[in-house]
Amino acid sequence: MQELSIVVTAEGENSRTYQFREFPVRIGRSPECHLSICHEAVPRELCIAWLENRGRTVRVEERPHLTNPLLQHQRLVDGGISGPRIDVSVGPVGLTFEPSASRKDPTINIGKLNSARTVIIGIIGLVLVLIALTTQLNTVGSRSLDGYTLLPPHPICRIPEDTCDDALVCRERIRLFASRAQEMLSRPGDDPGVQIHAAMLLKRAVQLGQAADDPEIRVITNAAKIAEENVVVAYQRDALALKQILEKSTSNQEAVASMASRLSNYLAFCDGPGRQWLHRLVTHTDHRKE
């Protein structure tokens, strides 16, 4: 394969030889050029060069609007030049172009060097992206998992105290609480907020029944026990599901937020760090979406 040899010389510096196999070759001060020459006398884009006549001659064409002219033997290059060897200069920097077969000087294959540099930069970039991605994914996964221990073991942390002095009033409220709970539990779906509210109403009815010595309290107590057990089982199941999601290194942010929001509904009657932790999981994902 034909190669173009370019020798760069500057006052006070050793000359350097570069080889190219892909054309045209862009030369200038810009780092985006194929051959970037870091010298203030060199314009950002000085010229382009390639091989002609089956690699026997070189063609060099200046770039438009040069801030410093390209010269050949002190004459302005205008419209390009061709030949088996071309010597040009820009300020104190000299450039020699010729097919590499005519030179035996030690060379630097800039094409291979650029390819290797591109591969190395690509690998470094990929590693940095993977590190950033892993850190980002583990933000909710590892750090937020620490808050799992803050969750209360039972979703019913407190029960409002209900008292009444009149037995008839107590029995009326008991039936009201029980009927509302029954209606809520008969609704389709498994909304945690509905289930926890129904269980809470039944427990309040039990409290009033004990105070009023209501004969139907045994039935209501049994219903309250079943409702509470169902809520606790569902709560613990969903809490475990959230933990399993967080333990994954590729935690799905939306899945985390969805389960955290569901658990928050169970803890409607709980105040504490566990509920605050769930709230942070939800808001963290919402902010990311924005």
TORZA-321496 format. One line per field, with one value per atom (N, C-alpha, C): residue number from 0; residue in one letter; atom name; x, y, z. Coordinates in steps of 0.02 Angstrom, whole numbers, plus 50000, padded with zeros to 5 digits. Layout:
<recs>
pos <- c(NUM	...)
code <- c(a	...)
site <- c(CA	...)
x <- c(X	...)
y <- c(Y	...)
z <- c(Z	...)
</recs>
This chain:
<recs>
pos <- c(0	0	0	1	1	1	2	2	2	3	3	3	4	4	4	5	5	5	6	6	6	7	7	7	8	8	8	9	9	9	10	10	10	11	11	11	12	12	12	13	13	13	14	14	14	15	15	15	16	16	16	17	17	17	18	18	18	19	19	19	20	20	20	21	21	21	22	22	22	23	23	23	24	24	24	25	25	25	26	26	26	27	27	27	28	28	28	29	29	29	30	30	30	31	31	31	32	32	32	33	33	33	34	34	34	35	35	35	36	36	36	37	37	37	38	38	38	39	39	39	40	40	40	41	41	41	42	42	42	43	43	43	44	44	44	45	45	45	46	46	46	47	47	47	48	48	48	49	49	49	50	50	50	51	51	51	52	52	52	53	53	53	54	54	54	55	55	55	56	56	56	57	57	57	58	58	58	59	59	59	60	60	60	61	61	61	62	62	62	63	63	63	64	64	64	65	65	65	66	66	66	67	67	67	68	68	68	69	69	69	70	70	70	71	71	71	72	72	72	73	73	73	74	74	74	75	75	75	76	76	76	77	77	77	78	78	78	79	79	79	80	80	80	81	81	81	82	82	82	83	83	83	84	84	84	85	85	85	86	86	86	87	87	87	88	88	88	89	89	89	90	90	90	91	91	91	92	92	92	93	93	93	94	94	94	95	95	95	96	96	96	97	97	97	98	98	98	99	99	99	100	100	100	101	101	101	102	102	102	103	103	103	104	104	104	105	105	105	106	106	106	107	107	107	108	108	108	109	109	109	110	110	110	111	111	111	112	112	112	113	113	113	114	114	114	115	115	115	116	116	116	117	117	117	118	118	118	119	119	119	120	120	120	121	121	121	122	122	122	123	123	123	124	124	124	125	125	125	126	126	126	127	127	127	128	128	128	129	129	129	130	130	130	131	131	131	132	132	132	133	133	133	134	134	134	135	135	135	136	136	136	137	137	137	138	138	138	139	139	139	140	140	140	141	141	141	142	142	142	143	143	143	144	144	144	145	145	145	146	146	146	147	147	147	148	148	148	149	149	149	150	150	150	151	151	151	152	152	152	153	153	153	154	154	154	155	155	155	156	156	156	157	157	157	158	158	158	159	159	159	160	160	160	161	161	161	162	162	162	163	163	163	164	164	164	165	165	165	166	166	166	167	167	167	168	168	168	169	169	169	170	170	170	171	171	171	172	172	172	173	173	173	174	174	174	175	175	175	176	176	176	177	177	177	178	178	178	179	179	179	180	180	180	181	181	181	182	182	182	183	183	183	184	184	184	185	185	185	186	186	186	187	187	187	188	188	188	189	189	189	190	190	190	191	191	191	192	192	192	193	193	193	194	194	194	195	195	195	196	196	196	197	197	197	198	198	198	199	199	199	200	200	200	201	201	201	202	202	202	203	203	203	204	204	204	205	205	205	206	206	206	207	207	207	208	208	208	209	209	209	210	210	210	211	211	211	212	212	212	213	213	213	214	214	214	215	215	215	216	216	216	217	217	217	218	218	218	219	219	219	220	220	220	221	221	221	222	222	222	223	223	223	224	224	224	225	225	225	226	226	226	227	227	227	228	228	228	229	229	229	230	230	230	231	231	231	232	232	232	233	233	233	234	234	234	235	235	235	236	236	236	237	237	237	238	238	238	239	239	239	240	240	240	241	241	241	242	242	242	243	243	243	244	244	244	245	245	245	246	246	246	247	247	247	248	248	248	249	249	249	250	250	250	251	251	251	252	252	252	253	253	253	254	254	254	255	255	255	256	256	256	257	257	257	258	258	258	259	259	259	260	260	260	261	261	261	262	262	262	263	263	263	264	264	264	265	265	265	266	266	266	267	267	267	268	268	268	269	269	269	270	270	270	271	271	271	272	272	272	273	273	273	274	274	274	275	275	275	276	276	276	277	277	277	278	278	278	279	279	279	280	280	280	281	281	281	282	282	282	283	283	283	284	284	284	285	285	285	286	286	286	287	287	287	288	288	288	289	289	289)
code <- c(m	m	m	q	q	q	e	e	e	l	l	l	s	s	s	i	i	i	v	v	v	v	v	v	t	t	t	a	a	a	e	e	e	g	g	g	e	e	e	n	n	n	s	s	s	r	r	r	t	t	t	y	y	y	q	q	q	f	f	f	r	r	r	e	e	e	f	f	f	p	p	p	v	v	v	r	r	r	i	i	i	g	g	g	r	r	r	s	s	s	p	p	p	e	e	e	c	c	c	h	h	h	l	l	l	s	s	s	i	i	i	c	c	c	h	h	h	e	e	e	a	a	a	v	v	v	p	p	p	r	r	r	e	e	e	l	l	l	c	c	c	i	i	i	a	a	a	w	w	w	l	l	l	e	e	e	n	n	n	r	r	r	g	g	g	r	r	r	t	t	t	v	v	v	r	r	r	v	v	v	e	e	e	e	e	e	r	r	r	p	p	p	h	h	h	l	l	l	t	t	t	n	n	n	p	p	p	l	l	l	l	l	l	q	q	q	h	h	h	q	q	q	r	r	r	l	l	l	v	v	v	d	d	d	g	g	g	g	g	g	i	i	i	s	s	s	g	g	g	p	p	p	r	r	r	i	i	i	d	d	d	v	v	v	s	s	s	v	v	v	g	g	g	p	p	p	v	v	v	g	g	g	l	l	l	t	t	t	f	f	f	e	e	e	p	p	p	s	s	s	a	a	a	s	s	s	r	r	r	k	k	k	d	d	d	p	p	p	t	t	t	i	i	i	n	n	n	i	i	i	g	g	g	k	k	k	l	l	l	n	n	n	s	s	s	a	a	a	r	r	r	t	t	t	v	v	v	i	i	i	i	i	i	g	g	g	i	i	i	i	i	i	g	g	g	l	l	l	v	v	v	l	l	l	v	v	v	l	l	l	i	i	i	a	a	a	l	l	l	t	t	t	t	t	t	q	q	q	l	l	l	n	n	n	t	t	t	v	v	v	g	g	g	s	s	s	r	r	r	s	s	s	l	l	l	d	d	d	g	g	g	y	y	y	t	t	t	l	l	l	l	l	l	p	p	p	p	p	p	h	h	h	p	p	p	i	i	i	c	c	c	r	r	r	i	i	i	p	p	p	e	e	e	d	d	d	t	t	t	c	c	c	d	d	d	d	d	d	a	a	a	l	l	l	v	v	v	c	c	c	r	r	r	e	e	e	r	r	r	i	i	i	r	r	r	l	l	l	f	f	f	a	a	a	s	s	s	r	r	r	a	a	a	q	q	q	e	e	e	m	m	m	l	l	l	s	s	s	r	r	r	p	p	p	g	g	g	d	d	d	d	d	d	p	p	p	g	g	g	v	v	v	q	q	q	i	i	i	h	h	h	a	a	a	a	a	a	m	m	m	l	l	l	l	l	l	k	k	k	r	r	r	a	a	a	v	v	v	q	q	q	l	l	l	g	g	g	q	q	q	a	a	a	a	a	a	d	d	d	d	d	d	p	p	p	e	e	e	i	i	i	r	r	r	v	v	v	i	i	i	t	t	t	n	n	n	a	a	a	a	a	a	k	k	k	i	i	i	a	a	a	e	e	e	e	e	e	n	n	n	v	v	v	v	v	v	v	v	v	a	a	a	y	y	y	q	q	q	r	r	r	d	d	d	a	a	a	l	l	l	a	a	a	l	l	l	k	k	k	q	q	q	i	i	i	l	l	l	e	e	e	k	k	k	s	s	s	t	t	t	s	s	s	n	n	n	q	q	q	e	e	e	a	a	a	v	v	v	a	a	a	s	s	s	m	m	m	a	a	a	s	s	s	r	r	r	l	l	l	s	s	s	n	n	n	y	y	y	l	l	l	a	a	a	f	f	f	c	c	c	d	d	d	g	g	g	p	p	p	g	g	g	r	r	r	q	q	q	w	w	w	l	l	l	h	h	h	r	r	r	l	l	l	v	v	v	t	t	t	h	h	h	t	t	t	d	d	d	h	h	h	r	r	r	k	k	k	e	e	e)
site <- c(N	CA	C	N	CA	C	N	CA	C	N	CA	C	N	CA	C	N	CA	C	N	CA	C	N	CA	C	N	CA	C	N	CA	C	N	CA	C	N	CA	C	N	CA	C	N	CA	C	N	CA	C	N	CA	C	N	CA	C	N	CA	C	N	CA	C	N	CA	C	N	CA	C	N	CA	C	N	CA	C	N	CA	C	N	CA	C	N	CA	C	N	CA	C	N	CA	C	N	CA	C	N	CA	C	N	CA	C	N	CA	C	N	CA	C	N	CA	C	N	CA	C	N	CA	C	N	CA	C	N	CA	C	N	CA	C	N	CA	C	N	CA	C	N	CA	C	N	CA	C	N	CA	C	N	CA	C	N	CA	C	N	CA	C	N	CA	C	N	CA	C	N	CA	C	N	CA	C	N	CA	C	N	CA	C	N	CA	C	N	CA	C	N	CA	C	N	CA	C	N	CA	C	N	CA	C	N	CA	C	N	CA	C	N	CA	C	N	CA	C	N	CA	C	N	CA	C	N	CA	C	N	CA	C	N	CA	C	N	CA	C	N	CA	C	N	CA	C	N	CA	C	N	CA	C	N	CA	C	N	CA	C	N	CA	C	N	CA	C	N	CA	C	N	CA	C	N	CA	C	N	CA	C	N	CA	C	N	CA	C	N	CA	C	N	CA	C	N	CA	C	N	CA	C	N	CA	C	N	CA	C	N	CA	C	N	CA	C	N	CA	C	N	CA	C	N	CA	C	N	CA	C	N	CA	C	N	CA	C	N	CA	C	N	CA	C	N	CA	C	N	CA	C	N	CA	C	N	CA	C	N	CA	C	N	CA	C	N	CA	C	N	CA	C	N	CA	C	N	CA	C	N	CA	C	N	CA	C	N	CA	C	N	CA	C	N	CA	C	N	CA	C	N	CA	C	N	CA	C	N	CA	C	N	CA	C	N	CA	C	N	CA	C	N	CA	C	N	CA	C	N	CA	C	N	CA	C	N	CA	C	N	CA	C	N	CA	C	N	CA	C	N	CA	C	N	CA	C	N	CA	C	N	CA	C	N	CA	C	N	CA	C	N	CA	C	N	CA	C	N	CA	C	N	CA	C	N	CA	C	N	CA	C	N	CA	C	N	CA	C	N	CA	C	N	CA	C	N	CA	C	N	CA	C	N	CA	C	N	CA	C	N	CA	C	N	CA	C	N	CA	C	N	CA	C	N	CA	C	N	CA	C	N	CA	C	N	CA	C	N	CA	C	N	CA	C	N	CA	C	N	CA	C	N	CA	C	N	CA	C	N	CA	C	N	CA	C	N	CA	C	N	CA	C	N	CA	C	N	CA	C	N	CA	C	N	CA	C	N	CA	C	N	CA	C	N	CA	C	N	CA	C	N	CA	C	N	CA	C	N	CA	C	N	CA	C	N	CA	C	N	CA	C	N	CA	C	N	CA	C	N	CA	C	N	CA	C	N	CA	C	N	CA	C	N	CA	C	N	CA	C	N	CA	C	N	CA	C	N	CA	C	N	CA	C	N	CA	C	N	CA	C	N	CA	C	N	CA	C	N	CA	C	N	CA	C	N	CA	C	N	CA	C	N	CA	C	N	CA	C	N	CA	C	N	CA	C	N	CA	C	N	CA	C	N	CA	C	N	CA	C	N	CA	C	N	CA	C	N	CA	C	N	CA	C	N	CA	C	N	CA	C	N	CA	C	N	CA	C	N	CA	C	N	CA	C	N	CA	C	N	CA	C	N	CA	C	N	CA	C	N	CA	C	N	CA	C	N	CA	C	N	CA	C	N	CA	C	N	CA	C	N	CA	C	N	CA	C	N	CA	C	N	CA	C	N	CA	C	N	CA	C	N	CA	C	N	CA	C	N	CA	C	N	CA	C	N	CA	C	N	CA	C	N	CA	C	N	CA	C	N	CA	C	N	CA	C	N	CA	C	N	CA	C	N	CA	C	N	CA	C	N	CA	C	N	CA	C	N	CA	C	N	CA	C	N	CA	C	N	CA	C	N	CA	C	N	CA	C	N	CA	C	N	CA	C	N	CA	C	N	CA	C	N	CA	C	N	CA	C	N	CA	C	N	CA	C	N	CA	C	N	CA	C	N	CA	C	N	CA	C	N	CA	C	N	CA	C	N	CA	C	N	CA	C	N	CA	C	N	CA	C	N	CA	C	N	CA	C	N	CA	C	N	CA	C	N	CA	C	N	CA	C	N	CA	C	N	CA	C	N	CA	C	N	CA	C	N	CA	C	N	CA	C	N	CA	C	N	CA	C	N	CA	C)
x <- c(50042	50000	50044	50026	50065	50057	50111	50111	50140	50113	50138	50181	50242	50288	50288	50280	50281	50334	50383	50435	50421	50418	50405	50469	50491	50550	50532	50563	50553	50619	50630	50692	50701	50760	50776	50747	50716	50687	50711	50711	50728	50670	50688	50636	50600	50537	50498	50465	50463	50434	50372	50319	50255	50233	50198	50174	50098	50068	49995	49977	49924	49900	49830	49797	49730	49732	49697	49701	49630	49624	49677	49696	49757	49782	49774	49738	49729	49785	49816	49872	49857	49872	49860	49873	49855	49865	49807	49749	49690	49701	49680	49687	49642	49596	49553	49587	49644	49680	49714	49725	49760	49832	49864	49930	49925	49926	49918	49987	50004	50069	50058	50082	50071	50123	50110	50155	50111	50125	50083	50084	50136	50139	50095	50074	50034	49960	49923	49851	49815	49753	49715	49709	49697	49697	49742	49800	49851	49842	49840	49836	49811	49797	49782	49830	49844	49893	49871	49889	49875	49923	49923	49966	49929	49967	49940	49983	49958	49996	50021	49973	49988	50044	50042	50089	50157	50165	50231	50241	50185	50191	50144	50156	50116	50079	50018	49980	49966	49982	49970	49929	49875	49833	49822	49832	49823	49748	49734	49665	49647	49584	49565	49572	49579	49580	49635	49695	49751	49772	49783	49807	49882	49916	49988	49998	50030	50033	50077	50059	50099	50146	50211	50260	50300	50319	50366	50424	50483	50542	50526	50496	50479	50424	50392	50337	50271	50219	50153	50124	50101	50066	49994	49973	49906	49876	49828	49797	49827	49875	49903	49964	50003	50063	50069	50102	50112	50185	50210	50278	50299	50355	50380	50404	50421	50440	50421	50390	50368	50394	50428	50453	50417	50382	50346	50361	50340	50351	50294	50284	50238	50273	50294	50334	50399	50419	50481	50473	50414	50400	50405	50445	50453	50419	50392	50357	50384	50400	50423	50376	50349	50302	50334	50329	50351	50327	50321	50303	50354	50331	50376	50428	50416	50464	50530	50530	50591	50633	50609	50646	50659	50714	50732	50743	50718	50727	50681	50701	50655	50591	50535	50470	50424	50375	50320	50257	50226	50165	50107	50091	50040	49972	49959	49894	49884	49937	49932	49931	49971	49972	49904	49872	49805	49754	49760	49714	49722	49786	49798	49773	49786	49763	49687	49654	49581	49554	49587	49565	49575	49633	49647	49598	49585	49538	49468	49451	49385	49378	49432	49430	49424	49464	49461	49392	49364	49297	49245	49251	49203	49207	49270	49278	49247	49259	49230	49155	49126	49053	49026	49059	49037	49041	49095	49102	49046	49034	48981	48913	48901	48836	48826	48879	48874	48861	48897	48887	48816	48792	48724	48672	48681	48632	48634	48694	48700	48681	48668	48648	48585	48537	48475	48487	48527	48536	48572	48635	48674	48662	48666	48658	48586	48538	48469	48447	48482	48464	48475	48520	48532	48468	48425	48363	48311	48322	48272	48260	48312	48305	48263	48249	48208	48134	48115	48044	48017	47958	47928	47907	47911	47891	47817	47777	47704	47678	47632	47608	47559	47530	47484	47523	47551	47594	47554	47497	47456	47383	47340	47268	47237	47200	47166	47120	47123	47081	47010	46962	46891	46856	46823	46784	46716	46669	46602	46568	46526	46493	46425	46394	46327	46333	46304	46308	46276	46219	46186	46228	46260	46303	46363	46389	46446	46427	46369	46348	46337	46311	46300	46366	46414	46479	46514	46504	46533	46506	46441	46411	46432	46439	46461	46532	46578	46647	46650	46611	46613	46585	46531	46501	46546	46579	46625	46685	46711	46767	46747	46687	46664	46659	46633	46626	46694	46743	46810	46845	46836	46868	46837	46776	46742	46761	46798	46817	46867	46865	46913	46983	47034	47103	47132	47194	47229	47264	47226	47255	47275	47341	47363	47328	47317	47284	47214	47177	47109	47111	47157	47162	47181	47230	47252	47199	47161	47107	47051	47035	46982	47002	47065	47088	47088	47105	47104	47034	46984	46915	46889	46907	46885	46917	46981	47013	46983	46962	46929	46860	46827	46762	46771	46825	46838	46848	46885	46896	46830	46787	46722	46679	46682	46641	46659	46725	46746	46722	46722	46699	46624	46587	46514	46485	46529	46507	46456	46474	46428	46430	46371	46369	46396	46399	46423	46498	46530	46601	46645	46622	46663	46671	46617	46619	46665	46658	46698	46771	46784	46853	46886	46850	46877	46891	46845	46854	46914	46922	46979	47045	47045	47106	47126	47076	47090	47115	47081	47101	47172	47188	47254	47308	47294	47342	47355	47302	47310	47353	47342	47380	47454	47466	47536	47573	47540	47571	47587	47538	47549	47604	47605	47656	47726	47733	47798	47820	47772	47789	47814	47781	47802	47868	47878	47941	47999	47989	48040	48053	48000	48008	48050	48039	48079	48152	48164	48233	48268	48233	48262	48278	48235	48248	48310	48316	48372	48438	48435	48496	48527	48487	48513	48557	48615	48660	48631	48582	48549	48477	48470	48403	48365	48303	48259	48231	48247	48227	48151	48116	48043	48013	48041	48017	48027	48085	48099	48047	48036	47989	47918	47898	47830	47819	47868	47861	47866	47909	47916	47851	47819	47755	47701	47702	47652	47661	47724	47737	47718	47726	47707	47632	47592	47520	47503	47544	47534	47546	47594	47615	47579	47516	47477	47468	47470	47460	47526	47582	47648	47688	47720	47766	47835	47886	47952	48001	48064	48116	48103	48067	48052	48009	47958	47915	47952	47994	48034	48083	48111	48157	48120	48059	48019	48004	47988	47974	48034	48095	48155	48166	48150	48156	48111	48050	48002	48023	48041	48059	48124	48171	48234	48221	48176	48160	48122	48075	48037	48083	48133	48180	48221	48238	48277	48237	48171	48128	48125	48124	48121	48184)
y <- c(49940	50000	50063	50111	50172	50215	50247	50291	50359	50409	50477	50494	50516	50535	50611	50636	50708	50722	50763	50782	50853	50861	50927	50951	51011	51040	51109	51127	51193	51215	51280	51307	51285	51257	51237	51171	51134	51069	51017	50954	50900	50887	50868	50853	50788	50784	50724	50702	50636	50609	50569	50581	50547	50513	50459	50423	50416	50420	50414	50366	50327	50281	50300	50344	50365	50438	50454	50520	50549	50614	50664	50674	50700	50713	50787	50803	50873	50892	50949	50972	51041	51053	51118	51117	51171	51175	51144	51138	51111	51038	51019	50949	50902	50931	50890	50870	50900	50883	50815	50782	50718	50726	50780	50798	50866	50866	50928	50953	51014	51044	51100	51091	51140	51196	51242	51300	51360	51417	51476	51502	51485	51509	51469	51410	51366	51382	51397	51408	51345	51354	51296	51244	51264	51218	51247	51216	51243	51217	51150	51121	51050	51022	50951	50920	50855	50822	50751	50726	50657	50635	50571	50543	50541	50552	50548	50501	50486	50445	50380	50345	50280	50284	50340	50348	50375	50396	50420	50495	50533	50605	50625	50685	50712	50775	50783	50844	50878	50944	50984	51045	51056	51115	51153	51219	51261	51267	51280	51290	51365	51381	51451	51493	51558	51607	51592	51579	51565	51629	51621	51678	51688	51636	51640	51602	51632	51603	51540	51496	51437	51454	51444	51465	51405	51409	51361	51402	51393	51431	51506	51527	51598	51624	51581	51602	51575	51616	51598	51539	51490	51433	51454	51453	51476	51428	51386	51338	51269	51258	51192	51179	51129	51110	51034	51006	50933	50919	50859	50840	50779	50749	50690	50707	50769	50793	50867	50886	50955	50981	51039	51072	51139	51148	51211	51233	51295	51321	51368	51375	51424	51453	51516	51545	51506	51489	51452	51376	51354	51282	51258	51206	51179	51111	51096	51033	51004	50940	50904	50845	50843	50790	50747	50680	50636	50565	50524	50454	50421	50381	50353	50307	50277	50230	50264	50331	50366	50387	50370	50390	50329	50328	50273	50297	50359	50386	50349	50346	50319	50359	50325	50359	50340	50381	50368	50359	50301	50288	50322	50382	50421	50390	50354	50321	50269	50227	50176	50208	50262	50296	50324	50356	50383	50329	50272	50217	50189	50180	50154	50203	50268	50319	50320	50312	50310	50251	50192	50132	50142	50169	50179	50228	50284	50333	50303	50262	50229	50183	50144	50098	50136	50189	50230	50260	50286	50315	50264	50203	50150	50132	50128	50112	50165	50229	50284	50283	50268	50264	50208	50150	50093	50109	50143	50161	50209	50260	50309	50275	50230	50196	50152	50115	50071	50111	50168	50211	50238	50258	50286	50234	50173	50120	50098	50101	50079	50132	50194	50247	50228	50203	50179	50109	50069	49999	49989	50011	49995	50044	50110	50159	50160	50158	50162	50098	50043	49980	49984	50029	50038	50059	50096	50119	50066	50006	49952	49932	49935	49916	49965	50024	50074	50059	50014	49998	49964	49984	49950	49880	49832	49763	49755	49802	49798	49863	49858	49920	49961	49931	49969	49989	50049	50072	50100	50128	50158	50154	50151	50149	50207	50250	50305	50278	50310	50288	50314	50268	50286	50270	50319	50309	50341	50313	50343	50324	50368	50357	50323	50330	50302	50236	50182	50116	50115	50149	50149	50185	50239	50276	50232	50196	50152	50098	50065	50012	50039	50100	50130	50142	50165	50178	50113	50062	49997	49971	49973	49950	49992	50058	50102	50084	50075	50057	49989	49941	49874	49873	49910	49911	49946	49999	50034	49990	49955	49910	49854	49826	49772	49797	49857	49886	49896	49919	49933	49868	49816	49752	49716	49735	49703	49736	49791	49825	49783	49785	49748	49778	49736	49760	49749	49769	49760	49824	49878	49943	49940	49950	49946	49998	50058	50110	50089	50057	50034	49978	49930	49873	49895	49940	49961	50003	50042	50082	50038	49986	49940	49903	49879	49844	49890	49954	50002	50014	50019	50029	49970	49910	49851	49849	49868	49869	49923	49979	50031	50007	49969	49941	49892	49854	49807	49845	49899	49941	49964	49991	50016	49959	49901	49844	49818	49820	49798	49846	49910	49960	49956	49940	49940	49871	49819	49751	49729	49742	49726	49651	49618	49546	49525	49570	49552	49562	49581	49600	49540	49478	49420	49412	49423	49418	49472	49532	49588	49578	49551	49538	49488	49436	49386	49417	49460	49493	49540	49575	49621	49582	49524	49484	49460	49437	49413	49470	49528	49586	49609	49609	49631	49582	49517	49467	49473	49484	49492	49553	49608	49669	49659	49626	49615	49571	49517	49472	49509	49549	49586	49638	49672	49723	49692	49637	49605	49577	49552	49527	49584	49640	49697	49727	49727	49753	49709	49644	49598	49608	49620	49632	49695	49747	49808	49795	49756	49739	49702	49655	49615	49660	49709	49755	49797	49820	49863	49824	49759	49720	49708	49717	49708	49767	49754	49809	49851	49823	49860	49876	49905	49920	49965	49945	49985	50041	50103	50160	50165	50153	50158	50103	50043	49988	50003	50033	50053	50104	50155	50207	50180	50136	50107	50066	50024	49983	50026	50076	50121	50159	50181	50217	50170	50108	50060	50048	50040	50029	50090	50149	50210	50210	50181	50178	50132	50080	50036	50075	50122	50157	50223	50225	50287	50307	50258	50272	50266	50270	50266	50328	50356	50412	50391	50403	50383	50382	50362	50363	50315	50260	50213	50243	50279	50311	50368	50403	50457	50428	50369	50336	50318	50291	50274	50336	50390	50453	50476	50469	50489	50445	50381	50337	50359	50380	50401	50467	50516	50582	50581	50536	50531	50513	50466	50446	50500	50534	50588	50644	50661	50713	50692	50629	50605	50610	50597	50602	50673	50721	50792	50813)
z <- c(50000	50000	50000	49957	49952	50014	50035	50093	50075	50108	50099	50159	50145	50198	50204	50266	50278	50333	50316	50364	50388	50453	50483	50517	50500	50532	50559	50614	50644	50675	50678	50705	50777	50791	50859	50879	50833	50849	50799	50821	50776	50728	50667	50618	50636	50614	50626	50561	50551	50490	50507	50469	50480	50415	50421	50362	50366	50307	50302	50246	50258	50208	50183	50219	50200	50179	50124	50095	50083	50077	50086	50159	50169	50236	50251	50305	50325	50374	50361	50401	50427	50491	50521	50596	50630	50702	50741	50709	50743	50764	50824	50845	50803	50765	50723	50658	50642	50581	50588	50531	50533	50558	50537	50562	50595	50662	50700	50720	50699	50713	50763	50823	50876	50872	50827	50819	50801	50833	50824	50752	50714	50645	50598	50620	50576	50585	50531	50536	50560	50581	50606	50551	50490	50433	50380	50369	50323	50252	50244	50177	50181	50122	50117	50066	50075	50031	50016	49957	49939	49884	49869	49818	49751	49696	49629	49587	49526	49478	49509	49540	49570	49622	49659	49714	49695	49632	49611	49625	49631	49643	49701	49725	49781	49758	49783	49770	49837	49840	49901	49881	49916	49903	49967	49962	50021	50038	50101	50123	50115	50105	50095	50159	50149	50203	50255	50232	50278	50315	50380	50421	50412	50387	50372	50306	50256	50189	50186	50139	50125	50067	50076	50026	50000	49936	49906	49876	49904	49882	49883	49938	49951	49904	49867	49825	49853	49847	49873	49835	49872	49841	49830	49768	49750	49700	49721	49676	49681	49725	49734	49692	49711	49676	49676	49626	49620	49603	49621	49604	49643	49624	49660	49731	49741	49808	49812	49866	49875	49941	49939	49998	50005	50060	50072	50144	50159	50226	50246	50310	50338	50399	50393	50446	50453	50515	50526	50520	50502	50499	50426	50415	50349	50343	50283	50269	50204	50206	50146	50134	50072	50054	49999	50006	49953	49967	49916	49928	49973	50020	50071	50041	49981	49952	49935	49926	49907	49967	50030	50090	50132	50167	50211	50283	50297	50364	50413	50477	50527	50528	50529	50524	50580	50589	50635	50593	50597	50559	50595	50575	50610	50604	50549	50542	50596	50605	50657	50726	50734	50798	50816	50767	50779	50794	50757	50769	50839	50859	50927	50979	50967	51014	51019	50962	50961	51001	50991	51028	51103	51122	51193	51224	51188	51213	51219	51169	51170	51229	51244	51301	51366	51372	51433	51442	51386	51389	51410	51382	51399	51473	51499	51569	51614	51595	51635	51633	51574	51568	51611	51610	51650	51724	51744	51815	51835	51793	51808	51810	51762	51759	51819	51839	51897	51960	51966	52025	52027	51968	51964	51982	51954	51967	52039	52070	52139	52189	52166	52212	52249	52211	52243	52270	52235	52253	52318	52324	52383	52440	52424	52477	52503	52458	52480	52515	52502	52535	52610	52630	52702	52738	52703	52734	52742	52714	52718	52790	52831	52901	52941	52911	52946	52941	52896	52887	52950	52973	53032	53013	53059	53043	53032	53060	53056	53026	52977	52945	52987	53038	53082	53144	53142	53196	53255	53240	53293	53274	53325	53314	53352	53317	53353	53408	53465	53521	53511	53515	53508	53574	53601	53663	53655	53690	53691	53757	53782	53847	53841	53784	53774	53736	53764	53733	53664	53657	53592	53539	53559	53513	53493	53543	53529	53479	53489	53444	53373	53368	53302	53266	53303	53273	53255	53296	53281	53215	53206	53144	53084	53096	53042	53020	53069	53053	53017	53042	53014	52943	52931	52864	52814	52835	52791	52774	52825	52812	52765	52774	52730	52658	52649	52582	52549	52589	52562	52543	52584	52569	52510	52492	52436	52369	52371	52309	52270	52203	52163	52169	52158	52162	52231	52239	52303	52325	52323	52343	52417	52432	52502	52546	52519	52559	52580	52535	52551	52602	52593	52639	52709	52714	52780	52815	52776	52804	52830	52792	52813	52877	52879	52939	52999	52988	53043	53069	53024	53045	53086	53066	53104	53173	53179	53245	53290	53259	53298	53321	53278	53298	53356	53355	53410	53475	53472	53532	53562	53519	53543	53568	53536	53557	53626	53640	53706	53760	53741	53790	53800	53747	53752	53766	53772	53783	53730	53667	53612	53598	53593	53582	53513	53464	53398	53390	53444	53439	53421	53438	53422	53346	53310	53237	53208	53234	53209	53226	53287	53307	53260	53242	53195	53126	53103	53039	53041	53098	53105	53105	53138	53140	53070	53031	52963	52919	52925	52884	52901	52966	52986	52962	52968	52945	52870	52832	52760	52742	52778	52766	52783	52840	52861	52811	52789	52740	52675	52651	52588	52596	52654	52667	52669	52705	52710	52642	52603	52535	52492	52493	52451	52476	52542	52569	52546	52545	52522	52447	52409	52337	52325	52364	52358	52374	52426	52444	52388	52357	52302	52242	52229	52173	52188	52250	52268	52270	52283	52286	52218	52165	52098	52079	52048	52029	51973	51937	51882	51901	51961	51986	51938	51924	51882	51924	51906	51946	51952	51897	51899	51942	51939	51981	52055	52070	52140	52164	52123	52143	52150	52104	52106	52170	52188	52248	52311	52310	52368	52380	52325	52331	52359	52337	52362	52437	52458	52529	52571	52543	52579	52595	52549	52562	52621	52630	52689	52753	52750	52811	52821	52798	52805	52878	52923	52994	53033	52997	53028	53011	53060	53050	53075	53035	53057	52999	53013	52962	52904	52917	52864	52809	52829	52780	52744	52781	52750	52698	52714	52667	52602	52609	52550	52509	52543	52508	52468	52496	52460	52398	52402	52344	52287	52306	52255	52224	52265	52240	52202	52220	52183	52111	52098	52030	51994	52029	51997	51973	52014	51995	51934	51929	51871	51808	51813	51754	51728	51774	51754	51719)
</recs>
